[in-house]
């Protein structure tokens, strides 16, 4: 706003000085005032137009919305797979993974500027989790399970806790800045309260 004012004042002053030599003082003053107003409005229009343009990371961006919706759909498919999984403990672990995944996607939906931070989750962890759970479901539905199938299922069951922890770390990584901002605000509030005491 200050820059807009200064630029407008400079343009008005320059036009006043130039026009003063050509026409009367009062008329050149009116023209300079008109130049000031037009310059001020033009600069405001240009800066507002830049603000109104949706950024690549902004809310309502089609790519952002599509990515979030695809992630939600994958998590729904993963969660729905638990219906066919006979091992209740594994099914519960998968549901907890999905719950945390939904929290991550909800955060990214509300904070599109953090999409870059969530890229690893969206592009790797979510895809890999979907593949592992689908493969586990297929193996668990087999009537006859060879020792190799049993071994593979136990490996998946044992890695579910690690996947859950990784999802939690991803969520905490996304919340990191918000938590830091909150911590700073609390410290400032505490110092302010001490000064007023």
C-alpha positions in Angstrom: 0.0 0.0 0.0 2.8 2.4 0.8 4.6 1.5 -2.4 1.3 2.1 -4.3 1.0 5.5 -2.7 4.6 6.5 -3.4 4.5 5.4 -7.0 1.2 7.3 -7.5 2.6 10.4 -5.8 5.7 10.3 -8.0 3.7 10.0 -11.2 1.4 12.9 -10.1 4.4 15.1 -9.1 6.1 14.5 -12.4 3.0 15.2 -14.4 2.4 18.4 -12.3 5.9 19.7 -13.0 5.7 18.9 -16.7 2.2 20.4 -17.1 2.9 23.5 -15.1 5.1 24.8 -17.9 2.4 24.2 -20.5 -0.9 25.2 -18.7 -2.0 27.1 -15.7 -1.1 26.0 -12.1 -4.7 25.1 -11.0 -5.4 23.1 -14.2 -2.0 21.3 -14.0 -2.8 20.5 -10.3 -6.2 18.9 -11.4 -4.5 16.9 -14.1 -1.8 15.8 -11.6 -4.5 14.8 -9.1 -6.2 12.8 -11.9 -2.9 11.1 -12.8 -2.4 10.3 -9.1 -5.8 8.6 -8.8 -5.5 6.7 -12.0 -2.0 5.5 -11.2 -3.1 4.5 -7.7 -6.1 2.5 -9.0 -4.1 0.9 -11.8 -1.4 -0.4 -9.4 -4.1 -1.6 -7.0 -5.9 -3.4 -9.8 -2.7 -5.1 -10.9 -1.7 -6.2 -7.4 -5.2 -7.5 -6.6 -5.3 -9.4 -9.9 -2.0 -11.1 -8.9 -3.5 -12.0 -5.5 -6.7 -13.4 -7.1 -4.9 -15.8 -9.5 -5.0 -19.3 -8.0 -1.6 -20.5 -7.1 -0.5 -24.0 -8.1 -0.7 -24.9 -4.5 -3.9 -23.0 -3.7 -7.2 -24.3 -2.4 -9.6 -25.0 -5.2 -6.8 -25.9 -7.6 -8.0 -28.8 -9.8 -4.8 -30.8 -9.6 -4.8 -30.5 -5.8 -8.4 -31.5 -5.5 -7.9 -34.5 -7.9 -4.9 -35.7 -5.9 -6.7 -35.5 -2.6 -9.8 -37.2 -4.0 -7.6 -40.0 -5.5 -5.9 -40.5 -2.1 -9.3 -40.6 -0.3 -10.5 -43.2 -2.8 -7.4 -45.4 -2.3 -7.8 -45.2 1.5 -11.5 -46.2 1.1 -10.5 -49.2 -1.0 -7.8 -50.2 1.5 -10.3 -49.9 4.4 -12.9 -51.8 2.4 -10.4 -54.6 2.0 -10.6 -55.3 5.7 -14.0 -56.8 5.3 -12.6 -59.8 3.5 -9.5 -60.2 5.7 -10.2 -62.9 8.3 -7.4 -61.9 10.7 -9.2 -59.4 12.9 -5.9 -58.1 14.4 -4.5 -57.3 10.9 -7.8 -55.8 9.8 -7.8 -53.5 12.9 -4.2 -52.4 12.1 -5.2 -51.6 8.6 -8.2 -49.6 9.8 -5.9 -47.6 12.1 -3.5 -47.0 9.1 -6.4 -45.7 7.1 -7.7 -43.5 9.9 -4.3 -41.8 10.1 -4.2 -41.6 6.3 -7.5 -39.8 6.2 -6.2 -37.3 8.8 -3.2 -36.6 6.6 -5.4 -36.1 3.5 -7.8 -33.8 5.6 -4.8 -31.7 6.6 -3.5 -31.5 3.0 -7.0 -30.5 1.9 -7.1 -27.7 4.4 -3.5 -26.7 3.9 -2.8 -27.0 0.1 0.5 -25.1 0.5 1.9 -28.2 2.3 1.2 -30.5 -0.7 5.0 -30.6 -1.4 5.6 -31.9 2.2 2.9 -34.5 1.7 4.2 -35.7 -1.7 6.1 -38.7 -0.2 2.9 -39.9 1.5 0.8 -39.4 -1.6 3.3 -40.8 -4.2 4.9 -43.6 -2.3 3.5 -44.7 1.1 -0.2 -44.6 0.0 0.6 -46.6 -3.2 2.8 -49.1 -1.4 0.2 -49.6 1.3 -2.5 -50.3 -1.2 -0.4 -52.9 -3.0 0.6 -54.6 0.3 -2.9 -54.7 1.6 -4.4 -56.0 -1.7 -1.8 -58.7 -1.9 -2.4 -59.7 1.7 -6.1 -59.9 1.1 -5.6 -62.1 -1.9 -3.3 -64.4 0.0 -5.7 -64.6 3.0 -8.6 -65.6 0.7 -6.7 -68.7 -0.6 -8.2 -71.9 0.8 -5.0 -73.8 0.9 -2.0 -71.8 2.2 1.5 -73.2 1.6 4.3 -72.4 4.0 5.5 -69.6 1.6 2.0 -68.0 1.7 1.9 -68.3 5.5 5.4 -66.7 5.7 4.4 -63.8 3.4 1.2 -63.2 5.4 3.2 -63.1 8.7 5.7 -60.6 7.1 2.8 -58.3 6.1 1.2 -58.6 9.5 4.5 -57.7 11.2 5.1 -54.7 8.9 1.6 -53.2 9.5 2.8 -51.6 12.8 5.7 -50.0 10.9 3.4 -48.7 8.3 1.2 -47.2 11.0 4.2 -45.5 12.7 5.3 -44.1 9.3 1.9 -42.6 8.7 2.0 -41.1 12.2 5.4 -39.6 11.4 4.1 -38.2 8.1 1.2 -36.5 10.0 3.5 -35.1 12.6 5.9 -33.8 9.9 2.9 -32.0 8.3 1.8 -30.5 11.6 5.3 -29.5 12.5 5.0 -25.9 11.4 1.6 -25.4 13.0 2.9 -26.8 16.3 6.0 -24.5 16.1 3.7 -21.5 15.4 1.5 -22.4 18.4 4.6 -22.8 20.6 5.9 -19.4 19.6 2.4 -17.8 20.3 2.3 -19.4 23.7 5.8 -18.1 24.6 4.9 -14.6 23.4 1.7 -14.7 25.5 3.6 -15.9 28.6 6.1 -13.1 28.2 3.4 -10.6 27.7 1.5 -11.8 30.8 4.8 -11.6 32.9 5.4 -8.0 31.7 1.9 -7.0 32.7 2.2 -8.6 36.1 
